[in-house]
Amino acid sequence: MKIIIRVFGPEPGCAKCKGAEKVATEVAHKFEGVTVKKCDVFSDEAEEFGVMMTPTVMVNDITVEVGRIPSAGKLETIVREVLGGDTK
């Protein structure tokens, strides 16, 4: 199963957005088939998802954190749930 972790923020990124992207990347490296996509908060994609605050972190189109850096543990738990327990 392919999982995309989207991190929405401005370009160049603020400290929180960079932190969220770093955590997402660290978590993604623990699993096969998980990628991180940095998304501009001013893009059509952000508008489509209704992003109003940065950073916004989504896992497969589900918002999991808004306005702060997610903990690695929380993000890892969500990815495991989406994968159904299958890990690398």
LOMARMI-170076 format. One record per residue (C-alpha): residue in one letter; residue number from 1; chain; x, y, z. Coordinates in steps of 0.02 Angstrom, whole numbers, plus 32768, in hexadecimal, padded with zeros to 4 digits. Layout:
<pts>
+--------+-------+-------+------+------+------+
| drenro | zator | marza |   c1 |   c2 |   c3 |
+--------+-------+-------+------+------+------+
|      A |   NUM |     A |    X |    Y |    Z |
...
+--------+-------+-------+------+------+------+
</pts>
This chain:
<pts>
+--------+-------+-------+------+------+------+
| drenro | zator | marza |   c1 |   c2 |   c3 |
+--------+-------+-------+------+------+------+
|      M |     1 |     A | 8000 | 8000 | 8000 |
|      K |     2 |     A | 8040 | 80AC | 7FD2 |
|      I |     3 |     A | 8036 | 8134 | 8055 |
|      I |     4 |     A | 8056 | 81EC | 8039 |
|      I |     5 |     A | 807B | 825F | 80CB |
|      R |     6 |     A | 8058 | 8311 | 8091 |
|      V |     7 |     A | 80A4 | 83A4 | 80ED |
|      F |     8 |     A | 8055 | 844B | 80BF |
|      G |     9 |     A | 80B7 | 84EA | 80DF |
|      P |    10 |     A | 80FB | 8586 | 808B |
|      E |    11 |     A | 8195 | 8591 | 801D |
|      P |    12 |     A | 8211 | 85AD | 8066 |
|      G |    13 |     A | 81D4 | 854A | 80FB |
|      C |    14 |     A | 81C4 | 858C | 81AB |
|      A |    15 |     A | 8217 | 8534 | 823E |
|      K |    16 |     A | 817B | 84D0 | 826A |
|      C |    17 |     A | 815F | 849B | 81B6 |
|      K |    18 |     A | 8213 | 8463 | 81A4 |
|      G |    19 |     A | 8203 | 8404 | 8248 |
|      A |    20 |     A | 8163 | 83AF | 820E |
|      E |    21 |     A | 81B6 | 837D | 816B |
|      K |    22 |     A | 824D | 8338 | 81C9 |
|      V |    23 |     A | 81DF | 82CD | 823B |
|      A |    24 |     A | 8179 | 8290 | 81A7 |
|      T |    25 |     A | 8217 | 8260 | 8149 |
|      E |    26 |     A | 825D | 8203 | 81DF |
|      V |    27 |     A | 81BB | 81A2 | 81F2 |
|      A |    28 |     A | 81AF | 817E | 8138 |
|      H |    29 |     A | 825C | 812F | 8139 |
|      K |    30 |     A | 821F | 80AD | 81B6 |
|      F |    31 |     A | 819C | 8067 | 813E |
|      E |    32 |     A | 819A | 8024 | 808D |
|      G |    33 |     A | 8128 | 8080 | 8015 |
|      V |    34 |     A | 811B | 811F | 807D |
|      T |    35 |     A | 814F | 81C3 | 802C |
|      V |    36 |     A | 814E | 8278 | 8063 |
|      K |    37 |     A | 810D | 8302 | 7FF4 |
|      K |    38 |     A | 8132 | 83B8 | 8020 |
|      C |    39 |     A | 809F | 8421 | 7FE5 |
|      D |    40 |     A | 8094 | 84DD | 7FD4 |
|      V |    41 |     A | 800B | 8526 | 8042 |
|      F |    42 |     A | 7FDC | 859C | 7FB3 |
|      S |    43 |     A | 7FC0 | 8510 | 7F35 |
|      D |    44 |     A | 7F1F | 84D0 | 7EE9 |
|      E |    45 |     A | 7F3D | 842F | 7F48 |
|      A |    46 |     A | 7F3B | 848C | 7FEF |
|      E |    47 |     A | 7E9B | 84E3 | 7FBD |
|      E |    48 |     A | 7E4E | 843C | 7F8B |
|      F |    49 |     A | 7E72 | 83F4 | 8038 |
|      G |    50 |     A | 7E3C | 8493 | 8092 |
|      V |    51 |     A | 7EE4 | 84B4 | 80E2 |
|      M |    52 |     A | 7ED5 | 854F | 814F |
|      M |    53 |     A | 7F6C | 8545 | 81C2 |
|      T |    54 |     A | 8020 | 850A | 81B5 |
|      P |    55 |     A | 8068 | 8490 | 81C9 |
|      T |    56 |     A | 7FDB | 841B | 8198 |
|      V |    57 |     A | 800B | 8364 | 8191 |
|      M |    58 |     A | 7FA0 | 82E5 | 8137 |
|      V |    59 |     A | 7FAE | 8229 | 8124 |
|      N |    60 |     A | 7F56 | 81EB | 8087 |
|      D |    61 |     A | 7EE3 | 8283 | 8080 |
|      I |    62 |     A | 7EB6 | 827D | 813A |
|      T |    63 |     A | 7EEE | 8312 | 81A2 |
|      V |    64 |     A | 7F51 | 82D6 | 823A |
|      E |    65 |     A | 7FA1 | 8377 | 827B |
|      V |    66 |     A | 7F82 | 8431 | 8264 |
|      G |    67 |     A | 7FEB | 84C2 | 82A1 |
|      R |    68 |     A | 8074 | 845E | 82F4 |
|      I |    69 |     A | 80F7 | 83D9 | 82D9 |
|      P |    70 |     A | 80AF | 832A | 82EF |
|      S |    71 |     A | 810C | 82B5 | 8363 |
|      A |    72 |     A | 8166 | 8228 | 830A |
|      G |    73 |     A | 8108 | 81AC | 8377 |
|      K |    74 |     A | 805E | 81F0 | 8347 |
|      L |    75 |     A | 8087 | 81F4 | 828E |
|      E |    76 |     A | 80D2 | 8146 | 8293 |
|      T |    77 |     A | 8037 | 8102 | 82EA |
|      I |    78 |     A | 7FC7 | 814D | 8264 |
|      V |    79 |     A | 8032 | 8106 | 81D8 |
|      R |    80 |     A | 802D | 805A | 822A |
|      E |    81 |     A | 7F6F | 8064 | 8236 |
|      V |    82 |     A | 7F61 | 8093 | 817E |
|      L |    83 |     A | 7FD6 | 8005 | 814F |
|      G |    84 |     A | 7F71 | 7F8D | 81B9 |
|      G |    85 |     A | 8006 | 7F5D | 8223 |
|      D |    86 |     A | 8077 | 7F30 | 818F |
|      T |    87 |     A | 8122 | 7F7E | 81A5 |
|      K |    88 |     A | 81CB | 7F77 | 8152 |
+--------+-------+-------+------+------+------+
</pts>
